[in-house]
Amino acid sequence: MIPPSPYARQLDAIPVTRQSVDILGGTTELWSYGPSDTDTVADTAVVMVHGFRGDHHGLEPLVAQFPTYRSVLADLPGFGISTPLDVNGALGVRHDIHGYSAWLRELVERLAIDRTTTRLVVLGHSFGSIIVSAALSEGLEADDVVLVNPIAAPALSGPRGILTRLAVFYYKVGAWLPERPGFAWLRLRLVTRFISITMAKTRDAGLRRWIHDQHDQFFGAFTNRRVVLDAFEASVSNDVSEYASRITPPTLLVASDRDDITPVSAQERLVGAIPDARLVVLEGVGHLVHYEKPREAAAAIEEFLSEVRA
């Protein structure tokens, strides 16, 4: 039996439309949530970028907290049901930070958001925080920025860097094996469950079961082995601090005190490196703020946007 989502009722009340967009030689699948009446224009649009090995479902609990906004979620190229970028074609893009940055910049341009009437907020979670930061440093324009569980320092230096090193070994084995067994290795349910158990901090048994089910359903949703290996290398070889000084819009960092990937001390250094930034640290949660405490994160985001408006 599939555990029910704690946020299903909120999400079901929000209209959603799906769209396919051709970007950089691939097809990006995206979902737009919010006011459906053509006479109603949301005054805030939030473009959200999910983390590594996930897809758009992971950030839906956050979307559920913003019923009056236009929230746009896309599956990253090569993940979920979006197809990979055109790696072998004339475009010469790769599934690295620069490739994903170029994808995000074109995606936002294709959305054609009228910024004279609509406030554009760009949000990234985990690996998505690196993509958003790189895109901003390379020309993406936004009114405000929100980074949830941002990768504020090299992942190998995190409080549980040994887990990252084990992950590096795991992905190296996936690259070393022949194609079919390598693909199967990278989708092992046992590894997915180990990661899920390690990252979930909640003591709510029902919520834990739902989080594990979400990872079981969507953590293996990637197109091929090359995509996931390239994206993993990008996720551990880059961090937000590389781009911090070039992130010019007002920025909110939503961090957590039990994050196994980036400690609070690194988040405090990062907030000082971004020209106009503030930091909110949620307690009793780790790297899964979007699953475990989306209401608290949304409240912090709403307060931040209200302060910037004022």
DODRENRO-911561 format. One record per residue (C-alpha): residue number from 0; x, y, z; residue in three letters. Coordinates in steps of 0.2 Angstrom, whole numbers, plus 2048, in hexadecimal, padded with zeros to 3 digits. Last residue first. Layout:
! residues N
ATOM,k,u,v,w,r
ATOM,NUM,X,Y,Z,Ala
...
END
This chain:
! residues 310
ATOM,k,u,v,w,r
ATOM,309,82B,8E8,80A,Ala
ATOM,308,82B,8DC,7FB,Arg
ATOM,307,83C,8D5,802,Val
ATOM,306,834,8D2,813,Glu
ATOM,305,825,8CA,80C,Ser
ATOM,304,82F,8BF,801,Leu
ATOM,303,839,8B9,810,Phe
ATOM,302,82A,8B6,81B,Glu
ATOM,301,822,8AC,80D,Glu
ATOM,300,832,8A2,80B,Ile
ATOM,299,834,89F,81E,Ala
ATOM,298,821,899,81F,Ala
ATOM,297,825,88E,810,Ala
ATOM,296,833,886,818,Ala
ATOM,295,829,882,828,Glu
ATOM,294,81B,87B,81D,Arg
ATOM,293,827,871,813,Pro
ATOM,292,82E,869,823,Lys
ATOM,291,831,856,820,Glu
ATOM,290,830,854,80D,Tyr
ATOM,289,838,864,806,His
ATOM,288,843,865,816,Val
ATOM,287,84B,855,811,Leu
ATOM,286,85D,858,814,His
ATOM,285,85C,858,827,Gly
ATOM,284,84E,85D,833,Val
ATOM,283,84C,860,845,Gly
ATOM,282,84F,872,844,Glu
ATOM,281,84C,87E,835,Leu
ATOM,280,85A,88A,832,Val
ATOM,279,856,89B,829,Val
ATOM,278,863,8A4,821,Leu
ATOM,277,863,8B6,818,Arg
ATOM,276,86B,8BC,808,Ala
ATOM,275,870,8CC,7FF,Asp
ATOM,274,882,8CB,7F8,Pro
ATOM,273,884,8B8,7FA,Ile
ATOM,272,894,8B4,803,Ala
ATOM,271,88E,8B7,815,Gly
ATOM,270,87F,8AB,812,Val
ATOM,269,88C,89E,80C,Leu
ATOM,268,896,89F,81C,Arg
ATOM,267,887,89C,827,Glu
ATOM,266,882,88D,81C,Gln
ATOM,265,893,886,81E,Ala
ATOM,264,891,887,831,Ser
ATOM,263,87F,87F,830,Val
ATOM,262,887,86F,829,Pro
ATOM,261,884,869,817,Thr
ATOM,260,881,857,812,Ile
ATOM,259,87B,84F,822,Asp
ATOM,258,86E,85D,825,Asp
ATOM,257,869,85C,837,Arg
ATOM,256,868,86F,83B,Asp
ATOM,255,85E,873,82B,Ser
ATOM,254,860,880,81E,Ala
ATOM,253,855,88C,815,Val
ATOM,252,860,899,80C,Leu
ATOM,251,856,8A8,806,Leu
ATOM,250,85D,8B4,7F8,Thr
ATOM,249,85A,8C6,7F3,Pro
ATOM,248,860,8C6,7E1,Pro
ATOM,247,873,8C8,7DD,Thr
ATOM,246,87A,8B6,7DD,Ile
ATOM,245,88B,8BA,7D6,Arg
ATOM,244,895,8B9,7E6,Ser
ATOM,243,88D,8A8,7EA,Ala
ATOM,242,892,89F,7DA,Tyr
ATOM,241,8A0,894,7E1,Glu
ATOM,240,897,893,7F2,Ser
ATOM,239,888,88A,7EA,Val
ATOM,238,892,87A,7E8,Asp
ATOM,237,89A,870,7DB,Asn
ATOM,236,8A4,85F,7D9,Ser
ATOM,235,898,855,7E3,Val
ATOM,234,888,859,7D9,Ser
ATOM,233,891,85A,7C8,Ala
ATOM,232,898,848,7CA,Glu
ATOM,231,886,842,7CF,Phe
ATOM,230,87F,84B,7BF,Ala
ATOM,229,88C,843,7B4,Asp
ATOM,228,888,831,7BC,Leu
ATOM,227,875,834,7BB,Val
ATOM,226,876,839,7A9,Val
ATOM,225,882,82B,7A3,Arg
ATOM,224,878,81D,7AB,Arg
ATOM,223,868,821,7A2,Asn
ATOM,222,857,829,7A2,Thr
ATOM,221,855,82C,7B5,Phe
ATOM,220,846,828,7C0,Ala
ATOM,219,84F,81D,7CE,Gly
ATOM,218,84C,829,7DC,Phe
ATOM,217,839,82B,7D7,Phe
ATOM,216,82F,81D,7DE,Gln
ATOM,215,83A,816,7EB,Asp
ATOM,214,83F,827,7F1,His
ATOM,213,82D,82C,7F2,Gln
ATOM,212,829,81C,7FB,Asp
ATOM,211,837,81F,808,His
ATOM,210,830,831,80B,Ile
ATOM,209,81E,82A,80E,Trp
ATOM,208,824,81D,81A,Arg
ATOM,207,82E,82A,823,Arg
ATOM,206,81E,835,824,Leu
ATOM,205,814,827,82B,Gly
ATOM,204,821,823,838,Ala
ATOM,203,823,835,83E,Asp
ATOM,202,834,836,846,Arg
ATOM,201,83A,841,839,Thr
ATOM,200,84D,840,834,Lys
ATOM,199,84C,839,823,Ala
ATOM,198,85E,83A,81B,Met
ATOM,197,865,829,820,Thr
ATOM,196,855,81F,81E,Ile
ATOM,195,853,826,80C,Ser
ATOM,194,865,822,808,Ile
ATOM,193,864,811,80E,Phe
ATOM,192,853,80F,805,Arg
ATOM,191,85A,814,7F4,Thr
ATOM,190,869,809,7F7,Val
ATOM,189,85E,7FA,7F9,Leu
ATOM,188,853,7FF,7EA,Arg
ATOM,187,862,7FD,7DF,Leu
ATOM,186,860,809,7D0,Arg
ATOM,185,872,80D,7CD,Leu
ATOM,184,876,7FB,7CD,Trp
ATOM,183,869,7F7,7C0,Ala
ATOM,182,871,804,7B4,Phe
ATOM,181,882,7FD,7B7,Gly
ATOM,180,87B,7EB,7B4,Pro
ATOM,179,875,7F1,7A3,Arg
ATOM,178,883,7FC,79E,Glu
ATOM,177,893,7F2,7A4,Pro
ATOM,176,899,7F6,7B5,Leu
ATOM,175,8A6,803,7B8,Trp
ATOM,174,89A,812,7B8,Ala
ATOM,173,88E,80A,7C5,Gly
ATOM,172,89E,806,7CF,Val
ATOM,171,8A3,818,7CF,Lys
ATOM,170,892,81D,7D4,Tyr
ATOM,169,893,812,7E4,Tyr
ATOM,168,8A4,818,7E8,Phe
ATOM,167,89F,82A,7E7,Val
ATOM,166,890,826,7F2,Ala
ATOM,165,89B,81E,7FF,Leu
ATOM,164,8A6,82E,7FE,Arg
ATOM,163,896,838,801,Thr
ATOM,162,891,82D,810,Leu
ATOM,161,8A3,830,817,Ile
ATOM,160,8A0,843,815,Gly
ATOM,159,893,842,823,Arg
ATOM,158,895,853,82A,Pro
ATOM,157,899,85A,819,Gly
ATOM,156,8AA,85C,811,Ser
ATOM,155,8A7,850,803,Leu
ATOM,154,898,85A,7FE,Ala
ATOM,153,8A2,869,7FA,Pro
ATOM,152,89A,878,803,Ala
ATOM,151,889,881,803,Ala
ATOM,150,87F,874,7FB,Ile
ATOM,149,86F,87D,7FE,Pro
ATOM,148,862,874,809,Asn
ATOM,147,854,87F,801,Val
ATOM,146,85B,88E,7F6,Leu
ATOM,145,84E,89C,7F3,Val
ATOM,144,852,8AA,7E7,Val
ATOM,143,849,8BA,7E4,Asp
ATOM,142,845,8C6,7D5,Asp
ATOM,141,84D,8BA,7C8,Ala
ATOM,140,859,8BC,7B9,Glu
ATOM,139,864,8AE,7B3,Leu
ATOM,138,874,8B4,7AC,Gly
ATOM,137,882,8A8,7B0,Glu
ATOM,136,883,8AB,7C3,Ser
ATOM,135,871,8A9,7C4,Leu
ATOM,134,872,898,7BB,Ala
ATOM,133,880,892,7C6,Ala
ATOM,132,876,896,7D5,Ser
ATOM,131,866,88E,7CF,Val
ATOM,130,870,87E,7CA,Ile
ATOM,129,879,87D,7DB,Ile
ATOM,128,869,87F,7E4,Ser
ATOM,127,861,871,7D9,Gly
ATOM,126,86E,865,7E0,Phe
ATOM,125,866,869,7F1,Ser
ATOM,124,856,872,7EE,His
ATOM,123,854,880,7E2,Gly
ATOM,122,848,88F,7E2,Leu
ATOM,121,846,89D,7D5,Val
ATOM,120,83A,8AB,7D9,Val
ATOM,119,833,8B5,7CB,Leu
ATOM,118,826,8C3,7D0,Arg
ATOM,117,819,8C5,7C4,Thr
ATOM,116,811,8D5,7BD,Thr
ATOM,115,820,8DE,7B5,Thr
ATOM,114,829,8CD,7B5,Arg
ATOM,113,81F,8C6,7A8,Asp
ATOM,112,824,8B3,7A8,Ile
ATOM,111,829,8AD,797,Ala
ATOM,110,82A,89B,79D,Leu
ATOM,109,836,898,78E,Arg
ATOM,108,843,8A4,796,Glu
ATOM,107,842,89B,7A7,Val
ATOM,106,845,88A,79E,Leu
ATOM,105,854,892,794,Glu
ATOM,104,85C,898,7A4,Arg
ATOM,103,859,887,7AC,Leu
ATOM,102,860,87D,79D,Trp
ATOM,101,870,888,79D,Ala
ATOM,100,872,885,7AF,Ser
ATOM,99,870,872,7AD,Tyr
ATOM,98,87D,872,7A0,Gly
ATOM,97,889,87D,7AA,His
ATOM,96,886,872,7B9,Ile
ATOM,95,889,862,7B0,Asp
ATOM,94,87E,857,7A5,His
ATOM,93,887,85C,796,Arg
ATOM,92,884,868,787,Val
ATOM,91,88D,868,777,Gly
ATOM,90,87F,870,76D,Leu
ATOM,89,884,868,75D,Ala
ATOM,88,87E,857,763,Gly
ATOM,87,885,84A,76E,Asn
ATOM,86,87F,850,77F,Val
ATOM,85,86E,856,779,Asp
ATOM,84,866,858,78A,Leu
ATOM,83,85E,848,792,Pro
ATOM,82,84B,845,791,Thr
ATOM,81,83F,84B,79F,Ser
ATOM,80,835,83D,7A7,Ile
ATOM,79,83D,83D,7B8,Gly
ATOM,78,84F,841,7B5,Phe
ATOM,77,859,843,7A5,Gly
ATOM,76,856,855,7A4,Pro
ATOM,75,850,85B,7B5,Leu
ATOM,74,83D,858,7B8,Asp
ATOM,73,834,869,7B8,Ala
ATOM,72,82B,872,7C5,Leu
ATOM,71,822,883,7C3,Val
ATOM,70,818,88B,7D1,Ser
ATOM,69,80C,898,7CD,Arg
ATOM,68,808,89F,7DE,Tyr
ATOM,67,7F7,89F,7E7,Thr
ATOM,66,7F8,88D,7ED,Pro
ATOM,65,809,88F,7F4,Phe
ATOM,64,80B,882,802,Gln
ATOM,63,807,873,7F6,Ala
ATOM,62,815,879,7EB,Val
ATOM,61,821,875,7FA,Leu
ATOM,60,81A,863,7FB,Pro
ATOM,59,81C,862,7E8,Glu
ATOM,58,82F,864,7E9,Leu
ATOM,57,833,851,7E9,Gly
ATOM,56,826,84D,7DB,His
ATOM,55,830,858,7CE,His
ATOM,54,83E,84B,7CD,Asp
ATOM,53,84B,844,7D8,Gly
ATOM,52,85C,83C,7D5,Arg
ATOM,51,865,84D,7D9,Phe
ATOM,50,85A,85B,7DF,Gly
ATOM,49,84B,864,7D9,His
ATOM,48,84A,875,7D0,Val
ATOM,47,83B,880,7D4,Met
ATOM,46,835,88F,7CA,Val
ATOM,45,82A,89A,7D5,Val
ATOM,44,81E,8A6,7CD,Ala
ATOM,43,817,8B4,7D8,Thr
ATOM,42,809,8C0,7D3,Asp
ATOM,41,7FE,8B2,7CD,Ala
ATOM,40,7F4,8B7,7BE,Val
ATOM,39,7E1,8B4,7BF,Thr
ATOM,38,7D6,8B7,7AF,Asp
ATOM,37,7DD,8A7,7A7,Thr
ATOM,36,7D6,89E,7B6,Asp
ATOM,35,7E2,890,7BA,Ser
ATOM,34,7EA,897,7CA,Pro
ATOM,33,7F9,88C,7D0,Gly
ATOM,32,804,87E,7CB,Tyr
ATOM,31,80E,87D,7BB,Ser
ATOM,30,816,86C,7B7,Trp
ATOM,29,825,869,7AC,Leu
ATOM,28,82B,85C,7A0,Glu
ATOM,27,83C,861,797,Thr
ATOM,26,83F,859,786,Thr
ATOM,25,851,859,781,Gly
ATOM,24,85C,862,774,Gly
ATOM,23,860,871,77E,Leu
ATOM,22,84E,874,783,Ile
ATOM,21,83E,86D,77B,Asp
ATOM,20,82F,870,787,Val
ATOM,19,822,864,78C,Ser
ATOM,18,813,86B,797,Gln
ATOM,17,809,865,7A6,Arg
ATOM,16,7FB,86F,7AE,Thr
ATOM,15,7F6,870,7C1,Val
ATOM,14,7E8,877,7CB,Pro
ATOM,13,7EB,877,7DE,Ile
ATOM,12,7DF,86F,7E9,Ala
ATOM,11,7E7,85E,7E6,Asp
ATOM,10,7F7,865,7EE,Leu
ATOM,9,7EF,86A,7FE,Gln
ATOM,8,7E6,859,800,Arg
ATOM,7,7F6,84F,7FB,Ala
ATOM,6,802,857,807,Tyr
ATOM,5,803,849,814,Pro
ATOM,4,805,83D,805,Ser
ATOM,3,7FD,82C,808,Pro
ATOM,2,808,81D,80A,Pro
ATOM,1,807,811,7FB,Ile
ATOM,0,800,800,800,Met
END
